[in-house]
Amino acid sequence: MTLNRGACYTALPFFSEGHVAGKEQSERPEGVGEDIASSYRKAGPYIDASWQLAGAVGLGTLAGWWLDKKLSTGPWLLVSGALLGIGIGFYLFFKILMNLSKRPK
């Protein structure tokens, strides 16, 4: 048995012959995978906006919790960090959404 360094998946029969979901590539209707890719491209900015919102809230809360532990101030910096994260997160969220609505279609 010889090893071919350039072909990782050619040893597996379903990768080397172009089979996807039980059908050969030539048997699939044209554009089947393109619809899914197009949907993901359209949803990408909205997914990005939601991750920025969640990340800002999470980072603000984490920073407040860490400062509370470091300075022994009780829950005040945790609450302040969470509120600051919520404010920044919603600002970034709506900023992205407003830019999306201004884009030409």
N, CA, C and O of each residue as an XYZ file, in Angstrom:
420
protein
N       0.842     -1.181      0.000
C       0.000      0.000      0.000
C       0.885      1.241      0.000
O       1.777      1.366      0.838
N       0.648      2.139     -0.916
C       1.428      3.368     -0.975
C       0.595      4.518     -0.433
O      -0.633      4.517     -0.519
N       1.277      5.476      0.113
C       0.598      6.639      0.664
C       0.678      7.801     -0.306
O       1.744      8.104     -0.842
N      -0.428      8.433     -0.522
C      -0.484      9.641     -1.339
C      -0.651     10.813     -0.388
O      -1.715     10.970      0.211
N       0.373     11.634     -0.237
C       0.347     12.709      0.748
C      -0.622     13.828      0.401
O      -1.090     14.507      1.315
N      -0.945     14.056     -0.839
C      -1.779     15.185     -1.219
C      -3.269     14.914     -1.125
O      -4.061     15.856     -1.168
N      -3.676     13.662     -0.999
C      -5.102     13.350     -0.999
C      -5.494     12.768      0.344
O      -5.247     11.590      0.604
N      -6.097     13.569      1.195
C      -6.493     13.114      2.528
C      -7.710     12.214      2.479
O      -7.752     11.182      3.149
N      -8.700     12.596      1.690
C      -9.980     11.921      1.730
C     -10.187     10.905      0.608
O     -11.267     10.322      0.520
N      -9.209     10.674     -0.241
C      -9.426      9.751     -1.352
C      -9.505      8.310     -0.891
O      -9.974      7.462     -1.650
N      -9.071      7.997      0.309
C      -9.184      6.637      0.812
C     -10.626      6.305      1.173
O     -10.993      5.131      1.222
N     -11.435      7.303      1.424
C     -12.832      7.086      1.755
C     -13.661      7.156      0.479
O     -13.610      8.166     -0.223
N     -14.419      6.121      0.162
C     -15.114      6.066     -1.129
C     -16.177      7.143     -1.303
O     -16.388      7.602     -2.426
N     -16.853      7.562     -0.242
C     -17.914      8.544     -0.427
C     -17.378      9.951     -0.647
O     -18.116     10.809     -1.131
N     -16.131     10.216     -0.311
C     -15.539     11.519     -0.611
C     -14.932     11.561     -2.008
O     -14.991     12.590     -2.683
N     -14.364     10.473     -2.433
C     -13.635     10.500     -3.693
C     -14.541     10.485     -4.914
O     -14.124     10.925     -5.985
N     -15.766      9.994     -4.785
C     -16.638      9.896     -5.944
C     -17.702     10.978     -6.000
O     -18.541     10.941     -6.900
N     -17.710     11.930     -5.093
C     -18.658     13.031     -5.142
C     -20.055     12.674     -4.672
O     -21.020     13.263     -5.158
N     -20.207     11.722     -3.736
C     -21.518     11.357     -3.214
C     -21.904     12.323     -2.097
O     -21.110     12.589     -1.195
N     -23.116     12.840     -2.163
C     -23.637     13.682     -1.096
C     -25.062     13.242     -0.827
O     -25.877     13.200     -1.748
N     -25.376     12.916      0.402
C     -26.714     12.506      0.825
C     -27.239     11.344     -0.018
O     -28.409     11.328     -0.402
N     -26.379     10.382     -0.300
C     -26.819      9.199     -1.008
C     -26.964      9.360     -2.509
O     -27.370      8.415     -3.186
N     -26.651     10.502     -3.039
C     -26.771     10.721     -4.483
C     -25.426     11.152     -5.037
O     -24.634     11.801     -4.354
N     -25.188     10.789     -6.256
C     -23.984     11.277     -6.910
C     -24.177     12.737     -7.267
O     -25.304     13.223     -7.360
N     -23.084     13.424     -7.462
C     -23.145     14.842     -7.744
C     -23.915     15.134     -9.039
O     -24.592     16.157     -9.140
N     -23.813     14.256    -10.004
C     -24.505     14.481    -11.273
C     -26.017     14.246    -11.159
O     -26.772     14.740    -11.996
N     -26.478     13.499    -10.137
C     -27.901     13.206     -9.975
C     -28.655     14.287     -9.199
O     -29.883     14.345     -9.264
N     -27.941     15.142     -8.470
C     -28.599     16.177     -7.674
C     -29.105     17.287     -8.567
O     -28.464     17.624     -9.563
N     -30.256     17.866     -8.221
C     -30.721     19.016     -8.994
C     -29.765     20.184     -8.835
O     -29.134     20.334     -7.789
N     -29.654     20.997     -9.846
C     -28.726     22.111     -9.809
C     -29.192     23.160     -8.810
O     -30.376     23.494     -8.760
N     -28.268     23.677     -8.021
C     -28.565     24.748     -7.088
C     -29.066     24.299     -5.730
O     -29.546     25.129     -4.958
N     -28.969     22.994     -5.403
C     -29.485     22.519     -4.122
C     -28.695     23.121     -2.965
O     -29.305     23.640     -2.030
N     -27.398     23.075     -2.990
C     -26.582     23.622     -1.913
C     -26.466     25.131     -1.955
O     -26.134     25.755     -0.947
N     -26.732     25.720     -3.092
C     -26.596     27.163     -3.230
C     -27.661     27.914     -2.457
O     -27.393     29.008     -1.961
N     -28.865     27.364     -2.337
C     -29.925     28.013     -1.576
C     -29.563     28.112     -0.099
O     -29.807     29.135      0.540
N     -28.990     27.059      0.430
C     -28.605     27.043      1.835
C     -27.483     28.038      2.078
O     -27.518     28.785      3.055
N     -26.492     28.055      1.203
C     -25.375     28.993      1.354
C     -25.856     30.429      1.256
O     -25.381     31.292      1.995
N     -26.783     30.695      0.365
C     -27.334     32.038      0.220
C     -28.082     32.454      1.488
O     -27.995     33.607      1.911
N     -28.807     31.531      2.086
C     -29.532     31.833      3.322
C     -28.574     32.168      4.452
O     -28.818     33.095      5.224
N     -27.484     31.416      4.550
C     -26.499     31.704      5.590
C     -25.821     33.052      5.356
O     -25.541     33.778      6.310
N     -25.558     33.387      4.099
C     -24.960     34.695      3.797
C     -25.892     35.833      4.187
O     -25.445     36.856      4.706
N     -27.181     35.659      3.941
C     -28.146     36.698      4.299
C     -28.322     36.820      5.812
O     -28.536     37.922      6.319
N     -28.235     35.717      6.531
C     -28.432     35.727      7.981
C     -27.173     36.130      8.738
O     -27.247     36.448      9.925
N     -26.028     36.122      8.081
C     -24.758     36.398      8.745
C     -24.701     37.687      9.529
O     -24.302     37.659     10.693
N     -25.084     38.833      8.951
C     -25.024     40.081      9.720
C     -25.929     40.076     10.955
O     -25.580     40.666     11.978
N     -27.080     39.420     10.871
C     -27.976     39.359     12.024
C     -27.403     38.476     13.120
O     -27.535     38.777     14.306
N     -26.767     37.387     12.716
C     -26.113     36.520     13.687
C     -24.956     37.262     14.348
O     -24.747     37.141     15.555
N     -24.209     38.026     13.566
C     -23.110     38.817     14.096
C     -23.613     39.846     15.106
O     -23.003     40.032     16.159
N     -24.715     40.511     14.793
C     -25.277     41.510     15.697
C     -25.708     40.875     17.015
O     -25.490     41.452     18.080
N     -26.311     39.708     16.952
C     -26.752     39.058     18.188
C     -25.569     38.581     19.022
O     -25.620     38.626     20.251
N     -24.499     38.120     18.362
C     -23.305     37.718     19.113
C     -22.641     38.918     19.768
O     -22.112     38.803     20.874
N     -22.661     40.066     19.104
C     -22.088     41.265     19.714
C     -22.887     41.691     20.932
O     -22.313     42.111     21.937
N     -24.199     41.587     20.853
C     -25.044     41.915     21.999
C     -24.740     40.984     23.168
O     -24.517     41.442     24.289
N     -24.731     39.693     22.911
C     -24.460     38.716     23.973
C     -23.045     38.870     24.529
O     -22.833     38.758     25.736
N     -22.089     39.125     23.656
C     -20.706     39.286     24.104
C     -20.505     40.521     24.960
O     -19.778     40.478     25.952
N     -21.139     41.619     24.588
C     -21.002     42.851     25.376
C     -21.606     42.677     26.763
O     -21.023     43.120     27.752
N     -22.764     42.038     26.844
C     -23.392     41.796     28.151
C     -22.522     40.857     28.978
O     -22.303     41.089     30.167
N     -22.035     39.809     28.352
C     -21.191     38.850     29.067
C     -19.885     39.460     29.553
O     -19.479     39.235     30.693
N     -19.227     40.229     28.695
C     -17.959     40.847     29.103
C     -18.161     41.909     30.179
O     -17.356     42.019     31.104
N     -19.232     42.688     30.059
C     -19.516     43.690     31.090
C     -19.788     43.050     32.434
O     -19.306     43.524     33.463
N     -20.558     41.977     32.430
C     -20.867     41.263     33.666
C     -19.621     40.615     34.251
O     -19.396     40.671     35.460
N     -18.823     40.008     33.407
C     -17.590     39.366     33.864
C     -16.614     40.396     34.443
O     -15.993     40.154     35.477
N     -16.484     41.531     33.778
C     -15.587     42.582     34.286
C     -16.092     43.111     35.623
O     -15.295     43.336     36.533
N     -17.394     43.312     35.757
C     -17.953     43.776     37.030
C     -17.759     42.769     38.146
O     -17.445     43.135     39.279
N     -17.948     41.490     37.820
C     -17.745     40.442     38.824
C     -16.288     40.404     39.278
O     -16.006     40.284     40.470
N     -15.358     40.508     38.312
C     -13.933     40.468     38.636
C     -13.544     41.668     39.504
O     -12.802     41.522     40.475
N     -14.049     42.858     39.146
C     -13.741     44.040     39.949
C     -14.349     43.943     41.346
O     -13.738     44.388     42.318
N     -15.547     43.365     41.454
C     -16.147     43.160     42.773
C     -15.282     42.252     43.634
O     -15.092     42.526     44.819
N     -14.763     41.193     43.067
C     -13.895     40.283     43.818
C     -12.593     40.973     44.215
O     -12.087     40.787     45.321
N     -12.064     41.768     43.297
C     -10.772     42.431     43.540
C     -10.897     43.544     44.586
O     -10.026     43.694     45.443
N     -11.982     44.324     44.514
C     -12.138     45.491     45.386
C     -13.072     45.251     46.568
O     -13.244     46.142     47.399
N     -13.674     44.080     46.662
C     -14.609     43.722     47.740
C     -15.716     44.758     47.893
O     -15.948     45.275     48.986
N     -16.389     45.054     46.802
C     -17.424     46.083     46.828
C     -18.831     45.508     46.803
O     -19.794     46.266     46.692
N     -18.978     44.209     46.899
C     -20.317     43.632     46.870
C     -20.846     43.562     45.450
O     -20.059     43.521     44.504
N     -22.132     43.547     45.281
C     -22.652     43.340     43.926
C     -22.713     44.602     43.067
O     -23.200     44.543     41.938
N     -22.241     45.724     43.561
C     -22.459     46.989     42.850
C     -21.714     47.076     41.529
O     -22.280     47.537     40.537
N     -20.492     46.657     41.491
C     -19.750     46.710     40.225
C     -20.231     45.628     39.254
O     -20.167     45.812     38.039
N     -20.708     44.512     39.783
C     -21.301     43.477     38.931
C     -22.540     44.023     38.233
O     -22.699     43.858     37.023
N     -23.411     44.669     38.987
C     -24.626     45.246     38.410
C     -24.271     46.372     37.446
O     -24.857     46.472     36.369
N     -23.320     47.215     37.821
C     -22.900     48.320     36.942
C     -22.288     47.793     35.652
O     -22.573     48.310     34.572
N     -21.454     46.773     35.757
C     -20.848     46.182     34.569
C     -21.877     45.540     33.663
O     -21.782     45.645     32.441
N     -22.865     44.872     34.253
C     -23.922     44.257     33.462
C     -24.751     45.321     32.745
O     -25.061     45.172     31.563
N     -25.109     46.387     33.449
C     -25.883     47.471     32.832
C     -25.090     48.174     31.737
O     -25.640     48.518     30.690
N     -23.802     48.388     31.976
C     -22.950     48.992     30.947
C     -22.845     48.076     29.735
O     -22.899     48.544     28.598
N     -22.695     46.775     29.966
C     -22.644     45.811     28.880
C     -23.942     45.772     28.092
O     -23.925     45.668     26.866
N     -25.069     45.854     28.793
C     -26.368     45.874     28.115
C     -26.483     47.120     27.246
O     -26.936     47.046     26.103
N     -26.075     48.263     27.787
C     -26.137     49.511     27.014
C     -25.259     49.469     25.779
O     -25.701     49.817     24.684
N     -24.017     49.045     25.950
C     -23.096     48.966     24.810
C     -23.572     47.916     23.811
O     -23.492     48.124     22.601
N     -24.066     46.790     24.317
C     -24.545     45.728     23.438
C     -25.715     46.173     22.579
O     -25.739     45.907     21.377
N     -26.688     46.850     23.183
C     -27.829     47.313     22.391
C     -27.431     48.418     21.421
O     -27.970     48.504     20.317
N     -26.482     49.268     21.835
C     -25.991     50.295     20.917
C     -25.375     49.645     19.681
O     -25.696     50.034     18.558
N     -24.498     48.664     19.869
C     -23.868     47.978     18.741
C     -24.880     47.195     17.914
O     -24.788     47.154     16.687
N     -25.851     46.571     18.591
C     -26.881     45.790     17.910
C     -27.686     46.668     16.959
O     -27.863     46.334     15.788
N     -28.172     47.792     17.475
C     -28.991     48.668     16.631
C     -28.164     49.413     15.592
O     -28.673     49.759     14.526
N     -26.903     49.661     15.892
C     -26.023     50.286     14.903
C     -25.858     49.368     13.688
O     -25.910     49.832     12.549
N     -25.664     48.092     13.924
C     -25.539     47.127     12.827
C     -26.855     47.020     12.057
O     -26.856     47.006     10.826
N     -27.974     46.945     12.781
C     -29.263     46.825     12.112
C     -29.591     48.057     11.275
O     -30.174     47.929     10.198
N     -29.229     49.243     11.750
C     -29.489     50.452     10.975
C     -28.610     50.482      9.712
O     -29.065     50.911      8.652
N     -27.373     50.034      9.823
C     -26.501     49.967      8.651
C     -27.006     48.949      7.634
O     -26.843     49.141      6.429
N     -27.617     47.871      8.113
C     -28.171     46.868      7.192
C     -29.366     47.411      6.433
O     -29.557     47.099      5.257
N     -30.168     48.222      7.103
C     -31.355     48.751      6.424
C     -30.990     49.824      5.399
O     -31.774     50.091      4.489
N     -29.816     50.442      5.527
C     -29.377     51.473      4.588
C     -28.687     50.877      3.364
O     -28.511     51.565      2.359
N     -28.291     49.598      3.439
C     -27.587     48.960      2.313
C     -28.497     48.796      1.118
O     -29.672     48.461      1.271
N     -27.961     49.031     -0.090
C     -28.771     48.776     -1.280
C     -29.004     47.276     -1.457
O     -28.139     46.464     -1.130
N     -30.152     46.923     -1.966
C     -30.486     45.503     -2.129
C     -30.206     44.983     -3.475
O     -30.441     43.805     -3.743
